Amino acid sequence: MRLLIVGTLGGQLTTATKLAMDKGASVTHAESNTQALAVLRAGRGADLLMVDVSLDIRDLGNRLDAERIHVPIVACGVSNDARAAVKAIHAGAKEYIPLPPDPDLIAAVLAAVADDRREMIYRDEAMAGVVKLATQIAGSDASVLITGESGTGKEVLARFVHTRSQRAKKPFISVNCAAIPENLLESELFGHEKGAFTGALGRRIGKFEEANGGTLLLDEISEMDVRLQAKLLRAIQERVIDRVGGSRPVPVDIRIIATSNRNLAEAVRDGKFREDLLFRLNVVNLKLPPLRERPADIGELAQYFIKKYSDANGLPARPLSAEARRALNTHRWPGNVRELENTLHRAVLLASGPEIGIDGILTPEGARLDTAHGAVAHATMAAEQVTRNLVGRTVAEVERDLILETLKHCLGNRTHAANILGISIRTLRNKLNEYAHDGAPIPPPGGGEMRGAA
């Protein structure tokens, strides 16, 4: 856990730093927004920014967005300054911590940011075999390719491998290759020099250098452009990278883990993925089975998610009724563990009796979980609703409503929605950015309040 503290925190800097370090965080300090940006550009990285509420948090957020640096912000200020707290949240802070800092609150915030993505929750033999192989190869430096359907837990498994490797105390850096436009992905991976292109305001250390000594996760690598794949292959083979606009190669020492929910062998045959790169990545293949093929995991994961979201919302951890358990065990789970998590999150919030009953695990459209076509059937229902009264509407308008309704059905999950719609996640994100620019409310990940950006 890497924490960057920005400002003096109202004179509580030393106390907050000690509390964070006691909880296992590595802490870096920056006096201002400009210095914080310099730290992040330099590749020292951060998983969380703890920012003095007296600083301009909106300005910091805008500057981070402009340079595509995605780090959550927590604001800190004196406990009785409610107006400053509200202003900070509106400016983009995820949370507000009153000062002087409380040890339990600091621990809770760090745990929430770290999430529990390093835990592997399983009971089924099919999953046990994958975990056993992952444990066996974790100590090596071999490249790993993790494959499986969307929502099966590929990033969780990647973190599991990292934490059991010799690089566990070094950074684990993740890059979603589908979420970054093609023309920007190269500088995101390899960094750039000041003035290398329009918007390159200063030298920026890329993810390869940021992960130096540790592990770099290339998520959804099948979405990477073939031309950039050649540069990636050179970086893996020679352990050097070239910053965009740079004049000399930079050595790096990293382990590569890649994930894909597509068949990369087919992508090679179709000319969309380099065969030599596949060989380099696929030294070890960890194939995650879909949830429907590991039924013993459903109950174990359900109990885990019930406890997780009950604790997070201050609610009692109610047991599942027999009917609810049957519904969970017979559903096909096209969205896999991610869909199960969303279902149980909703069930915990809706439950009111001594048990979580069948009514608590209804889908957003009100249909029961079933074994037929799950989310596909529900998306079809949404599509039918959207496509009523088509006369007088443009194709673009119909497409927009179909995309937004399907995304709403998926509780904001971009990957799941893209799979249902039959488009790439990059296409989906481009569409959402276009709609947001036009002022349309975009469902955020996790089913929160509508917002104006993807």
C-alpha positions, 0 to 999 in steps of 0.5 A, a space after each residue: 500500500 503506497 500512500 502519498 500525503 499532500 500538505 501538512 494535514 493541519 499540523 497532524 502530518 507526523 501522527 498521520 504518517 506514523 499511523 499509516 506506517 503502523 498499518 503497513 503503508 509506505 508513505 511519501 510526502 509532498 507539500 503542494 499539488 505541483 510537488 505531488 504531481 512531480 512525485 507521481 510523474 517520477 514513477 514513485 507511484 501511489 495507491 491513495 492520496 491523503 490531501 490537506 483539505 486547505 489545498 485546491 482538491 479540484 485543481 489536483 483532480 483536474 491535473 491528475 485527469 489531464 495526465 491520466 493518473 488515476 489515484 483516489 483522493 481522501 481529504 483531511 481537515 479539522 473535525 469541525 470544518 463541515 463546510 470544507 468536508 462537503 466542498 472536498 467531496 464535491 471536488 472529487 475526494 472519495 472520503 473525508 477524514 477529520 483531524 486529529 486522525 483516528 487509528 481505526 479510521 485510518 486503518 479502515 480507509 487504507 483497508 478499503 483502498 487496498 480492498 481485499 483483492 489478494 484473497 482467494 475465496 474458493 472451495 471447488 476442486 476445479 478452482 483448487 487446482 488453479 490455485 495450487 498451480 499459481 502457488 507453485 509457479 509464484 516464486 519464479 520470474 516466469 511470465 504468466 497468462 491468466 485466461 478466463 471469462 469476464 468476471 472470473 477473478 483474473 486480477 485477483 489471481 494476478 495479485 495472489 501470484 505477486 504476493 507469493 513471489 519474491 517481488 511481493 514487497 515491490 510494486 504491483 502495477 496494473 494497466 487496463 489495455 482496453 481502457 486507454 486510447 491506442 494513441 496514449 497507451 504507449 506513453 502510459 506503458 513506457 512514459 514520455 519526455 517533456 514535449 514529446 507530444 501535445 499535452 506532455 507537460 513534463 517527463 512522465 515515468 511509465 508503468 514499466 518503470 513504476 513497476 521496476 523490481 515488482 510485477 506489471 499486470 497487462 489486463 485485457 492485453 488482447 485489446 492492444 494494437 498490433 503495432 504496440 505489441 512489437 514494442 512490448 515484445 522488445 521490452 519483455 525480451 531485452 528488459 529495456 524500454 524507450 520513453 516516447 520522445 526519449 533518446 536512450 533506452 531505460 533498463 527495467 526489471 519486472 515480471 509480466 502477468 497478462 490477462 485476457 478473456 478472449 482466445 489469443 490463439 484465434 486472435 493470432 490466426 486472425 492477425 490481431 495478435 503477435 504469435 511471438 508475443 503470445 509465446 513470450 507471455 504464455 510461459 505459464 497459463 492459468 485458466 480460470 473456470 467460469 463460476 458455473 463450472 465451480 458450483 462449490 464456490 458459489 456458497 463460499 463466495 456468497 457468505 464472503 460477500 454477505 459478510 463483506 457488505 454487511 460489515 461495510 454498511 453496519 448491518 447484521 450478516 443475515 443467512 440465506 434462506 433455503 430458497 435463496 440458496 437454491 436460486 444462487 446454485 441454479 443460476 448460470 452466472 454469465 457475469 461470474 464472480 462479479 455478477 454474484 458479488 453485485 447480486 449479494 451486495 444488493 441483497 444485503 442492502 434490501 434484506 429486512 427479515 431474519 434471512 436473505 430471502 428470494 426477494 432479496 436476490 431479484 435482479 434490477 428488472 425484478 426477474 428471478 435468477 434462473 438457469 436459462 440465459 441470465 443477463 442476456 435474457 434481461 438485456 433482451 428485455 431492456 432492449 425491447 423496452 428501448 426499441 419501442 416507439 422507434 419511428 421518428 428516432 435516429 439510429 444513433 439515438 436508439 444505439 445510445 439508449 440501448 447502450 445506457 440501458 444495458 450498462 444500467 442493467 449491469 450495474 455500471 460494469 463496462 466489461 459485462 455490458 460490452 460482452 452483452 452488446 457484442 462490442 469491444 470495451 474500447 468501443 463502449 468507453 468511446 461511446 460513453 465518453 461521447 454521451 457524457 460530452 453531450 450531457 447524458 448521465 452515465 451509470 458509474 461502476 458499482 451502481 452509484 449515482 449517475 455522473 456525467 463522465 465514463 
